[in-house]
Amino acid sequence: QVQLVESGGGLVQAGGSLRLSCAASGRTFSGYYTGWFRQTPGEEREFVAGISWSDTYYGDSVKGRFIISRNSAKSTMSLQMNSLKPEDTAVYYCAGSFGRRWAPLSRVSGEYDTWGQGTQVTVSA
């Protein structure tokens, strides 16, 4: 069974940077897509960024500020968050879609079948 564990959240001032990490056990990332989502209370989970063997997508609100990367062989993934804004405050989740290899990268949370426990990111004004 695949398990995803996030780390790296915390409190940062607006304009600062944070780096989130995600480590998987029980599965290599090779051939599957993975991504980051975020959620605030009362809101739906929002797509932040996704990555596959061939594509990288970003949500409109983070384009040009966040960078997603991963090491498929080591099954680790990172999200470098720069120029953070108070509206980036949320619980960030690492996610993966491990049901079908070589599937096209999706921005839809329902297409991901494995989730981490989440890590809080708070950006102060």
Secondary structure as UniProt FT lines:
FT   STRAND          3..7
FT   STRAND          10..13
FT   TURN            14..15
FT   STRAND          18..25
FT   TURN            30..31
FT   STRAND          33..39
FT   TURN            41..42
FT   STRAND          46..51
FT   STRAND          56..58
FT   TURN            60..65
FT   STRAND          66..71
FT   TURN            72..75
FT   STRAND          76..81
FT   HELIX           86..88
FT   STRAND          90..97
FT   TURN            101..102
FT   HELIX           109..111
FT   STRAND          114..115
FT   STRAND          119..124
//
